[in-house]
């Protein structure tokens, strides 16, 4: 085999390997978005992957315990190995490990749902969620990407950006709430500036009209907000109680912040 042919074969192998990895990622992302088991035929259709390829990938991932089949309905979903990997990751990140303690403490002492949130690209997501003692609990799903303007935390997580950076970073459609209401960009920018000045943010009735969210920023050594710690409570929660919760959030966020 001459050198050119060897290089071509190597490129083809690398391309094939990359394509296979891309398809594994697409499969995993698809199951994560669904947050429920799916049939192989549906995965193939929704990801645009040949059914035979999906079967091959699923068989390999089931053997590795990344996935597991649900024999009762012929579907596939994440397997036990994914839990172990996720736990290893959480335990390896110092900030998240410390945040878990704070979130658990807040939920136990205050009795309301406490969360630790960060950005993933240009979306907001809940990293940790600890339900409180309340019978009726309000919470968001861990790992589900949500438009930044829909959240209280979002007004802190981008407070290092200027107006033009905000408009370039947040897709314009993300300013429209699920019920069709539109968040005016200038209003969002005012909220962001006010939140940075106050050291916390409180919003009511964004995604859920009956919910109030309060958040405090966790900042790095340069003062940039890298995460938030927050409460999600019914909107009719007493004002004095809300103020006490905000004080507790600011205290916990201060403990987690690197900028003292």
TORVO-261943 format. One line per 8 residues: number of its first residue (from 1); for each residue z, x, y of N, C-alpha, C, O. Coordinates in steps of 0.02 Angstrom, whole numbers, plus 50000, padded with zeros to 5 digits. Atoms other than C-alpha are relative to their C-alpha. Layout:
% TORVO-261943
NUM	Z/X/Y/Z/X/Y/Z/X/Y/Z/X/Y | ...
% end
This chain:
% TORVO-261943
1	50000/50043/49941/50000/50000/50000/50000/50045/50062/50041/50090/50067 | 50001/49958/49940/49952/50074/50170/50055/49979/50049/50087/49928/50039 | 49946/50011/49952/50070/50082/50318/49993/49934/50036/50042/49898/50044 | 50011/50062/49963/49991/49937/50412/50017/49939/49957/50048/49892/49980 | 49986/50056/50045/50001/49823/50259/50075/49993/49989/50101/49938/49985 | 49927/50002/50010/50183/49872/50232/50035/49969/50060/50081/49930/50052 | 49970/50028/49941/50225/49832/50412/49988/49924/50004/50032/49886/50022 | 50017/50071/49999/50136/49664/50399/50044/49961/49951/50068/49907/49967
9	49958/50034/50049/50231/49620/50241/50072/49997/50024/50106/49947/50015 | 49932/50000/49974/50394/49672/50322/50010/49948/50054/50062/49915/50057 | 49995/50050/49947/50358/49563/50473/50000/49929/49971/50037/49886/49994 | 50003/50066/50032/50314/49415/50361/50067/49984/49967/50091/49927/49971 | 49935/50012/50032/50475/49438/50263/50054/49985/50052/50094/49939/50043 | 49951/50011/49947/50577/49451/50423/49991/49931/50031/50040/49896/50045 | 50014/50066/49971/50491/49296/50493/50024/49945/49953/50054/49896/49975 | 49978/50050/50049/50523/49199/50333/50075/49995/49997/50103/49940/49992
17	49927/50000/50002/50705/49253/50331/50027/49965/50062/50074/49925/50058 | 49977/50031/49938/50726/49204/50514/49990/49925/49998/50032/49887/50020 | 50014/50071/50004/50645/49036/50480/50052/49966/49955/50074/49910/49970 | 49950/50029/50045/50765/49006/50336/50068/49994/50035/50102/49944/50026 | 49937/50003/49963/50915/49048/50446/49997/49945/50052/50046/49908/50060 | 50007/50053/49950/50850/48934/50582/50008/49931/49968/50038/49886/49997 | 49994/50065/50033/50838/48793/50456/50071/49986/49977/50093/49928/49978 | 49929/50009/50017/51016/48821/50396/50038/49978/50062/50079/49932/50059
25	49966/50018/49937/51074/48814/50577/49984/49929/50019/50028/49891/50040 | 50020/50068/49982/50973/48656/50608/50035/49949/49955/50056/49896/49979 | 49966/50044/50047/51048/48576/50452/50073/49991/50020/50098/49934/50024 | 49929/50003/49981/51226/48620/50505/50009/49962/50066/50055/49921/50071 | 49995/50034/49936/51198/48562/50684/49988/49925/49992/50020/49884/50025 | 50015/50071/50011/51125/48399/50621/50061/49964/49970/50078/49909/49992 | 49941/50031/50030/51277/48362/50512/50057/49996/50051/50095/49947/50051 | 49947/50000/49949/51393/48409/50656/49988/49943/50050/50036/49910/50070
33	50015/50054/49953/51304/48288/50773/50014/49932/49969/50041/49887/50002 | 49988/50063/50035/51313/48150/50643/50074/49987/49989/50098/49931/49993 | 49929/50004/50018/51495/48187/50599/50011/49953/49941/50061/49918/49937 | 49997/50043/50059/51460/48097/50436/49951/50027/49947/49902/50060/49965 | 50047/49978/50052/51377/48133/50267/49931/49969/50010/49924/49915/50039 | 50069/50023/49992/51188/48115/50261/49961/50013/49935/49977/50058/49897 | 50044/49990/50057/51054/48097/50128/49951/50056/50014/49931/50067/50072 | 50045/49943/49991/50941/48246/50099/49933/49978/50030/49905/50012/50073
41	50063/50025/49973/50786/48142/50135/50006/49988/50076/49959/50002/50113 | 49990/50013/49929/50859/48091/50303/50007/50065/50039/49982/50070/50095 | 49994/49935/49968/50906/48271/50345/49931/50031/50009/49915/50057/50063 | 50067/49972/49997/50729/48327/50305/49959/49966/50055/49925/50000/50094 | 50037/50037/49949/50655/48190/50414/50024/50016/50070/49983/50028/50115 | 49973/49992/49933/50772/48214/50561/49996/50071/50026/49994/50082/50087 | 50005/49931/49978/50761/48404/50565/49929/50028/49996/49916/50083/50019 | 50069/49977/50007/50576/48415/50526/49991/50055/49949/49946/50097/49956
49	50002/49949/50052/50608/48522/50372/49973/49970/49936/49992/49914/49918 | 50025/50027/50064/50512/48499/50208/50058/49982/49953/50107/50018/49949 | 49945/50024/50043/50617/48401/50084/50017/50052/49947/50076/50061/49931 | 49987/49950/50052/50597/48536/49950/50042/50057/50028/50085/50084/49993 | 49962/49946/49968/50665/48665/50072/50072/49979/50011/50119/50018/50000 | 49932/50025/49990/50815/48556/50114/50038/49999/49935/50097/50019/49933 | 49967/49999/50066/50853/48534/49929/50021/50071/49981/50077/50081/49957 | 49984/49931/50017/50846/48722/49906/50059/50026/50041/50104/50058/50014
57	49946/49978/49957/50957/48756/50056/50066/49967/49980/50118/50000/49978 | 49939/50037/50018/51082/48621/50005/50030/50028/49936/50090/50037/49931 | 49974/49973/50063/51096/48689/49828/50034/50067/50010/50088/50080/49982 | 49970/49935/49986/51130/48864/49894/50066/49993/50037/50115/50027/50021 | 49940/50009/49959/51258/48803/50021/50055/49964/49962/50114/49975/49975 | 49949/50033/50042/51345/48692/49894/50033/50052/49955/50094/50051/49945 | 49972/49947/50042/51366/48843/49780/50049/50043/50040/50099/50067/50013 | 49957/49959/49958/51443/48937/49926/50059/49960/50029/50102/49987/50063
65	49948/50047/49976/51555/48785/49964/49998/49989/50075/50046/49965/50104 | 50011/50017/49930/51485/48774/50140/49988/49924/50005/50007/49893/50055 | 50013/50071/50003/51427/48600/50092/50027/49973/49934/50042/50011/49888 | 49983/50033/50063/51478/48474/49960/49963/49935/49996/49950/49902/50046 | 50036/50063/50010/51388/48327/49885/50051/49945/49987/50103/49955/49956 | 49958/50059/50012/51464/48154/49884/49965/49959/49946/49918/49922/49960 | 50035/50029/50056/51417/48091/49711/49995/49925/50003/49949/49894/49976 | 49999/50073/50000/51462/47912/49748/49942/49970/50039/49920/49914/50024
73	50055/50029/49961/51322/47890/49875/49941/50049/50009/49895/50035/50047 | 50056/49954/49998/51209/48042/49851/49989/50034/50066/49933/50053/50083 | 50007/49967/49935/51246/48117/50021/50032/50070/49997/50063/50089/49948 | 49973/49932/49996/51297/48291/50077/50036/50008/50067/50016/49979/50117 | 49963/49987/49938/51423/48351/50205/50034/50068/49996/50027/50103/49945 | 49967/49935/49999/51525/48503/50253/50049/50007/49943/50082/49959/49923 | 49956/49986/50055/51622/48585/50113/50063/50036/50022/50071/50051/50082 | 49935/49971/49983/51796/48664/50106/49996/50069/50032/50040/50086/50071
81	50004/49933/49971/51737/48839/50152/49995/49997/50076/50019/50041/50111 | 50007/50005/49928/51693/48778/50326/50068/49992/50035/50078/50018/50090 | 49932/50008/49973/51874/48728/50355/50035/50068/50004/50067/50084/50054 | 49967/49934/50001/51935/48901/50305/49971/50045/50054/50008/50080/50089 | 50031/49959/49948/51808/48987/50418/50023/49979/50069/50039/50021/50111 | 49978/50025/49936/51855/48875/50563/50072/50019/50016/50088/50038/50072 | 49930/49981/49991/52039/48908/50537/50007/50075/50015/50047/50095/50057 | 50000/49927/49987/52006/49096/50530/49980/50014/50072/50010/50057/50105
89	50023/49988/49932/51912/49086/50694/50055/49982/50050/50069/50021/50095 | 49948/50021/49953/52049/48988/50783/50058/50049/50001/50087/50062/50053 | 49944/49953/50004/52180/49109/50721/49983/50069/50028/50028/50108/50045 | 50021/49934/49977/52078/49259/50777/49993/50005/50075/49992/50060/50103 | 50010/50001/49927/52057/49207/50959/50068/49991/50033/50099/49938/50027 | 49933/50000/49972/52215/49249/51054/50013/49940/50046/50065/49908/50041 | 49991/50055/49952/52189/49119/51192/50007/49933/49963/50050/49893/49981 | 49998/50064/50036/52156/48977/51070/50064/49995/49959/50094/49941/49954
97	49938/50001/50039/52303/49027/50961/50059/49982/50045/50102/49942/50026 | 49947/50017/49953/52418/49022/51112/49994/49928/50026/50043/49893/50035 | 50011/50067/49975/52338/48862/51175/50022/49947/49949/50047/49894/49969 | 49979/50048/50052/52374/48776/51009/50075/49987/50006/50097/49930/49999 | 49928/50009/49992/52559/48806/51036/50016/49957/50060/50059/49913/50057 | 49987/50039/49939/52552/48736/51212/49980/49927/49990/50016/49881/50011 | 50023/50068/50011/52451/48583/51161/50048/49962/49955/50065/49905/49969 | 49952/50032/50044/52570/48545/51018/50065/49985/50036/50094/49931/50027
105	49937/50009/49963/52720/48568/51132/49994/49942/50049/50039/49900/50053 | 50009/50054/49951/52649/48453/51267/49998/49932/49967/50029/49884/49991 | 50005/50064/50035/52605/48316/51144/50068/49977/49974/50083/49918/49974 | 49934/50016/50028/52778/48325/51067/50049/49980/50055/50085/49931/50049 | 49951/50011/49947/52878/48332/51229/49982/49940/50044/50025/49898/50060 | 50021/50054/49956/52775/48213/51337/49983/49937/49961/49993/49882/49986 | 50016/50057/50042/52717/48101/51195/49931/49972/50009/49914/49921/49980 | 50069/50022/49989/52537/48085/51255/49951/50049/49968/49969/50106/49952
113	50051/49957/50029/52374/48155/51185/49986/50060/50046/49969/50051/50104 | 50013/49939/49962/52354/48336/51241/49939/50035/49971/49928/50035/49911 | 50062/49967/50021/52192/48435/51235/49991/50067/50034/50018/50079/50088 | 50021/49936/49973/52123/48609/51264/49924/50000/49999/49894/49990/49947 | 50072/50011/49993/51944/48610/51328/49966/50061/50031/49996/50098/50069 | 50039/49944/49974/51807/48736/51367/49928/49978/50009/49910/49920/49994 | 50071/50013/49996/51622/48746/51406/49964/50029/49940/49984/50081/49913 | 50046/49973/50049/51486/48769/51276/49931/49993/50031/49902/49939/50030
121	50062/50005/49962/51329/48813/51372/50014/49959/50063/50061/49972/50100 | 49990/50043/49941/51311/48679/51506/50030/49933/49981/50018/49882/50014 | 49965/50061/50021/51416/48551/51413/50074/50015/49991/50095/50072/49981 | 49927/49997/50010/51602/48516/51397/50016/49981/49929/49983/49938/49900 | 49978/50021/50066/51692/48508/51232/50075/50009/49992/50105/50052/50024 | 49929/49995/50017/51867/48482/51164/50006/50050/49942/49975/50042/49890 | 49988/49949/50051/51926/48634/51066/50060/49982/49957/50059/49991/49896 | 49939/50020/50034/52100/48572/51021/50021/49931/50023/50014/49915/50082
129	49978/50068/49983/52168/48395/51016/50062/49984/49959/50062/49988/49898 | 49938/50018/50034/52346/48342/50975/50022/49931/50024/50043/49923/50081 | 49979/50067/49980/52386/48155/50975/50075/49997/50015/50114/50035/49987 | 49930/50009/49983/52549/48099/51053/50033/49949/49955/50007/49930/49903 | 49962/50048/50039/52679/47977/50991/49978/49928/50010/49997/49884/49971 | 50020/50068/49984/52598/47825/51069/49964/49967/49942/49922/49999/49909 | 50033/50036/50054/52545/47692/50943/49925/49997/50011/49885/50009/49966 | 50070/50003/49982/52380/47669/51035/49981/50067/50030/50005/50084/50084
137	50016/49933/49979/52302/47841/51052/49929/50004/50028/49882/49974/50003 | 50065/49988/49969/52161/47896/51165/49983/50073/49989/50022/50117/50005 | 50019/49930/50011/52067/48052/51115/49925/50007/49997/49888/49958/49991 | 50071/49983/50007/51899/48138/51110/49991/50042/49938/50038/50077/49917 | 50013/49962/50061/51819/48215/50958/49993/50074/50015/49959/50093/50063 | 50005/49928/49994/51837/48403/50938/49928/50022/49986/49897/50000/49937 | 50065/49970/50013/51673/48498/50954/49940/49960/50021/49883/49982/50013 | 50057/50040/49977/51566/48357/51025/49985/50017/50072/50028/50012/50115
145	50020/49980/49933/51469/48413/51177/49992/49938/50045/49961/49889/50025 | 50000/50056/49953/51489/48299/51329/49977/50026/50068/49994/50082/50086 | 50020/49978/49933/51407/48308/51501/50060/50017/50044/50110/49982/50044 | 49945/49975/49959/51517/48403/51623/50025/49948/50051/50086/49940/50057 | 49975/50046/49950/51523/48269/51760/50039/49940/49972/50073/49905/50009 | 49964/50056/50030/51593/48141/51636/50074/50014/49992/50111/49968/49974 | 49932/49980/50017/51757/48236/51624/50038/50025/50061/50009/50049/50109 | 49957/49970/49948/51904/48284/51733/49994/50076/49996/49985/50110/50047
153	50001/49927/50009/51902/48460/51659/49937/50032/50027/49938/50088/50052 | 50063/49973/49976/51720/48483/51706/50002/50020/50073/49967/50067/50094 | 49995/49985/49928/51768/48483/51890/50037/50066/50013/50032/50094/50067 | 49967/49936/49995/51874/48637/51858/49959/50056/49968/49958/50112/49992 | 50035/49949/50040/51766/48728/51731/49940/50030/50036/49916/50084/50018 | 50058/49973/49963/51624/48751/51856/50019/50013/50073/49975/50019/50116 | 49981/49995/49930/51728/48774/52014/49987/50069/50031/50000/50080/50090 | 50020/49934/49973/51669/48955/52031/49928/49999/50025/49905/50048/50054
161	50071/50005/49981/51491/48894/52064/49991/49968/50068/50031/49926/50089 | 50019/50032/49937/51410/48851/52229/49957/49939/49987/49937/49927/49930 | 50039/50061/50008/51315/48688/52260/49932/50010/49966/49914/49972/49921 | 50066/49988/50030/51144/48761/52216/50007/50020/49927/49967/50000/49885 | 49989/49981/50069/51213/48841/52058/50018/49940/49957/49996/49934/49900 | 49980/50061/50037/51291/48675/52006/49938/49959/49984/49930/49936/49927 | 50060/50041/50010/51126/48583/52029/49953/50032/49949/49918/49997/49912 | 50043/49965/50048/51034/48716/51929/50031/50000/49930/49994/50001/49880
169	49965/49994/50063/51166/48721/51792/50007/49933/49963/49998/49930/49902 | 49988/50065/50031/51202/48536/51761/49936/49958/50004/49911/49945/50058 | 50060/50042/49999/51052/48430/51709/50012/49937/50041/50066/49907/50038 | 49991/50058/49955/51023/48289/51833/50019/49937/49963/50055/49895/49989 | 49984/50060/50039/51033/48158/51694/50074/49998/49980/50100/49945/49963 | 49930/49998/50019/51211/48215/51656/50046/49969/50052/50106/49959/50039 | 49960/50034/49948/51270/48135/51818/50000/49924/49990/50032/49888/50029 | 50000/50072/50015/51235/47963/51743/50048/49986/49942/50040/50014/49888
177	49950/50017/50050/51382/47889/51647/49971/49954/49946/49918/49925/49957 | 50027/50041/50055/51360/47796/51482/49985/49928/50019/49939/49897/49991 | 50012/50070/49980/51371/47626/51569/49948/49993/50055/49936/49939/50080 | 50054/50002/49951/51232/47673/51691/50021/50017/50071/49978/50028/50114 | 49978/49980/49933/51340/47714/51841/49980/50072/50014/49978/50114/49968 | 50023/49933/49981/51281/47867/51936/50054/50034/50042/50078/50007/50091 | 49953/49959/49961/51400/48003/51996/49959/50037/50053/49915/50077/50036 | 50036/49966/49946/51338/48062/52165/50018/50074/50000/50077/50092/49997
185	49988/49928/50006/51318/48250/52161/50047/50026/50055/50090/50068/50041 | 49957/49978/49945/51399/48273/52332/50073/49980/49987/50119/50016/50004 | 49933/50021/50017/51549/48173/52271/50031/50045/49947/50090/50062/49951 | 49977/49954/50052/51562/48283/52118/50021/50067/50032/50073/50094/50014 | 49985/49937/49967/51559/48438/52230/50065/49995/50040/50104/50042/50042 | 49938/50009/49963/51697/48366/52340/50060/49998/49953/50112/50027/49967 | 49946/50003/50050/51802/48325/52187/50017/50070/49974/50075/50087/49964 | 49992/49932/50027/51775/48502/52123/50039/50043/50049/50085/50079/50030
193	49966/49961/49949/51830/48581/52287/50073/49978/50007/50118/50020/50014 | 49931/50027/49994/51983/48467/52299/50042/50021/49941/50101/50038/49949 | 49964/49981/50061/52032/48507/52120/50020/50073/50002/50076/50091/49983 | 49984/49928/49996/52023/48694/52149/50057/50011/50050/50101/50052/50038 | 49949/49993/49949/52129/48677/52306/50068/49976/49974/50120/50007/49988 | 49937/50029/50024/52260/48568/52219/50027/50035/49939/50088/50033/49926 | 49978/49967/50062/52266/48669/52058/50002/49953/49941/50030/49970/49888 | 50006/50047/50056/52233/48516/51950/49949/49947/50020/49926/49945/50077
201	50046/50055/49986/52117/48367/51937/50022/49938/49961/50049/49944/49905 | 49984/50063/50033/52143/48184/51895/49943/49951/50012/49923/49940/50069 | 50054/50049/49994/52005/48058/51859/50018/49938/49961/50054/49940/49912 | 49988/50064/50034/52008/47876/51809/49934/49963/49994/49895/49960/50042 | 50056/50045/50009/51874/47764/51736/49932/50032/49998/49883/50002/50019 | 50066/49969/50006/51735/47888/51702/49964/49972/49938/49927/49924/49942 | 50031/50025/50062/51679/47866/51520/50034/49936/49977/50001/49890/49952 | 49962/50059/50020/51817/47739/51487/50036/49974/50063/50076/50010/50093
209	49973/50028/49938/51866/47624/51632/50076/49993/49998/50108/49987/50050 | 49928/50011/50006/52044/47607/51564/50038/50065/49985/50096/50063/49964 | 49970/49935/50018/52079/47793/51542/50005/50045/50061/49959/50048/50103 | 49991/49948/49950/52149/47926/51658/50006/50067/49965/50041/50073/49914 | 49995/49933/50027/52127/48110/51623/50026/50047/50054/50002/50046/50111 | 49971/49950/49955/52230/48247/51704/49990/50069/49969/50003/50078/49909 | 50013/49933/50028/52185/48431/51685/50022/50054/50049/50020/50045/50110 | 49982/49941/49960/52246/48600/51745/49960/50060/49974/49946/50063/49914
217	50044/49945/50020/52144/48761/51743/50035/50060/49969/50090/50079/49990 | 49979/49936/50029/52169/48913/51632/49950/50051/50028/49890/50046/50016 | 50044/49954/49965/52101/49060/51731/50004/50071/49972/50056/50093/49946 | 50001/49930/50023/52048/49237/51687/50025/50046/50055/50049/50023/50107 | 49973/49952/49952/52094/49396/51780/49965/49998/50068/49993/50020/50118 | 50037/50007/49937/51961/49361/51913/50012/49931/50032/49984/49917/50085 | 49986/50067/49973/52028/49184/51940/49949/49947/49981/49952/49891/50006 | 50050/50048/50023/51882/49100/51853/50029/49955/49947/50064/49978/49902
225	49976/50048/50049/51922/48942/51756/49961/50007/49935/49901/49995/49933 | 50033/49990/50064/51885/48980/51574/50017/49946/49949/49988/49942/49896 | 49980/50054/50044/51971/48829/51498/50045/49953/50040/50066/49970/50095 | 49952/50046/49969/52079/48679/51540/50047/49973/49947/50030/49972/49888 | 49954/50035/50044/52230/48596/51465/50013/49933/50033/50025/49930/50093 | 50001/50065/49968/52240/48410/51491/50035/49946/49959/50048/49954/49899 | 49975/50061/50030/52315/48239/51453/49949/49945/50007/49914/49941/50058 | 50040/50060/49996/52220/48081/51414/50047/49941/49990/50078/49934/49937
233	49950/50053/50001/52322/47925/51454/49970/49934/50024/49917/49935/50055 | 50023/50063/49972/52301/47739/51492/50001/50002/50076/50045/50033/50105 | 50007/49997/49927/52248/47711/51673/50060/49969/50035/50074/49986/50093 | 49943/50033/49967/52401/47602/51708/50065/50038/49990/50119/50011/50004 | 49940/49959/50007/52523/47743/51668/50033/50008/50068/50000/50022/50118 | 49961/49996/49938/52661/47747/51800/49985/50065/50039/49979/50118/50009 | 50018/49943/49957/52624/47863/51948/50049/50058/49993/50029/50116/49990 | 49950/49946/50008/52788/47959/51930/49992/50036/49934/50000/50097/49929
241	50012/49969/50065/52751/47987/51746/49940/50046/50003/49941/50102/49976 | 50060/49958/49994/52578/48052/51789/50015/50064/50038/49991/50118/50019 | 49983/49940/49962/52650/48172/51918/50040/50049/49957/50030/50110/49962 | 49961/49957/50045/52773/48238/51788/49954/50033/49949/49963/50092/49932 | 50048/49972/50048/52629/48262/51666/49959/50056/50033/49946/50107/50001 | 50039/49950/49964/52529/48358/51797/50041/50064/50007/50015/50119/49999 | 49957/49941/49994/52677/48474/51826/50004/50037/49933/50002/50098/49931 | 49997/49969/50066/52690/48504/51638/49935/50036/49983/49936/50090/49955
249	50065/49968/50012/52503/48541/51627/49993/50064/50039/49971/50115/50012 | 50006/49940/49958/52509/48664/51771/50044/50056/49973/50026/50115/49976 | 49956/49950/50029/52656/48752/51690/49968/50032/49938/49969/50093/49931 | 50032/49974/50061/52565/48768/51522/49938/50041/50016/49927/50093/49987 | 50061/49964/49981/52402/48820/51604/50018/50068/50030/49983/50117/50018 | 49978/49937/49972/52496/48954/51701/50019/50050/49947/50006/50110/49953 | 49981/49955/50055/52566/49025/51540/49939/50029/49965/49940/50085/49940 | 50060/49978/50035/52391/49036/51467/49953/50041/50045/49910/50078/50020
257	50045/49965/49954/52307/49106/51623/50013/50075/50000/50070/50097/49989 | 49995/49928/49997/52272/49291/51638/50009/50024/50071/50031/50081/50082 | 49991/49983/49930/52275/49289/51828/50068/49977/50021/50079/49917/50030 | 49930/50018/49983/52459/49292/51875/50011/50002/50075/50066/49988/50098
% end
